[in-house]
Amino acid sequence: MTEIVAAVDCGTNSIRLLVARAGDAGLVDLHREMRVVRLGQGVDATGSFADEAIERTRVALTDYVATMKQHGVGAVRMVATSASRDASNRDDFFAMTRDLLGQVVPGSVAEVITGDEEARLSFAGAVGDLDPAQGPFVVVDLGGGSTEVVVGDSDGVHAAYSANIGCVRLTERCLHSDPPTDEEISAARSVIEELLGDAFSRVSVDGVRTFVGVAGTMTTLAALAADLPVYDPEQIHLSRVDFRSLSDVCWRLVRMSRSERAALGPMHEGRVDVIGGGSLVTLELARIVAEKTSITELVVSEHDILDGIALSLLVSD
């Protein structure tokens, strides 16, 4: 049995690494790291990866491979999500990952997963530390290029859908001013309403008892709602934010300039320019959930698709 596994999640905005082993109550983290590389830079407009974006990702992945070797990783899985589904020159990206990951486990390469698989992996990671009695759950993974909505319980996933909207894609498409103008905000909200309306028409939240948000936008919003001076994963994990507080934080971020957002203690520099877009998506998510259920708060999980990828390696081993 492979004792130590490595999971890599390469999204539109960030690339993340988890090195872990199986424990009595789930995963035991050995190393967890995130870097903002903005792989999806310009993909929505050009349809291809920028050379500098691939290079930023290569540099980060080179360091991750060194970390895997140090820990004696025996199995690795790298998942590439929204931007990699859309890029016309994605073969260049995959050749790079093959060269690097093959140094750990020969033949390894990043894989593009469907939105449905992305949602299922996110769900597995997100609810692992929650009491099953709090289910059914609706888990939302708000990424840079897409937003996954998945409903399930202790028996697994019942419905999932990937909406082609995320904080990077929305910002590049609609939010060009600093801070955004009322007209830009209105245009962005129209895009969000259409795409999320379609998502929730396909994924029913009837009977859902808990709303769980994962990924960097959600965790940063939770940190700000709690007035944390710095980003603290332990305090953020499984914290709860009522919808009124969530709305206040989201609108404050949308109206801020980039320099004002950058000055916030919990704010990662790689999220400064896109978290306004993520906040607008979050506002619509909360509105829909409140309208369709009796839920009045968001539960934020630090565990997400990265943990789901690692669990998939341990289960399949």
Secondary structure, 3 states (H helix, E strand, C coil): CCCEEEEEEECCCEEEEEEEEEECCEEEEEEEEEEECCCCCCHHHHCCCCHHHHHHHHHHHHHHHHHHHHHCCCEEEEEECHHHHHCCCHHHHHHHHHHHHCCCCCCCCCEECCHHHHHHHHHHHHCCCCCHHHCCEEEEEECCCCEEEEEEECCEEEEEEEECCCHHHHHHHHCCCCCCCHHHHHHHHHHHHHHHHHHHHHCCCCCCCEEEEECHHHHHHHHHHCCCCCCCHHHHCCEEEEHHHHHHHHHHHHHCCHHHHHCCCCCCHHHCCCHHHHHHHHHHHHHHHHHHCCCCEEEEECCCHHHHHHHHHHHHC
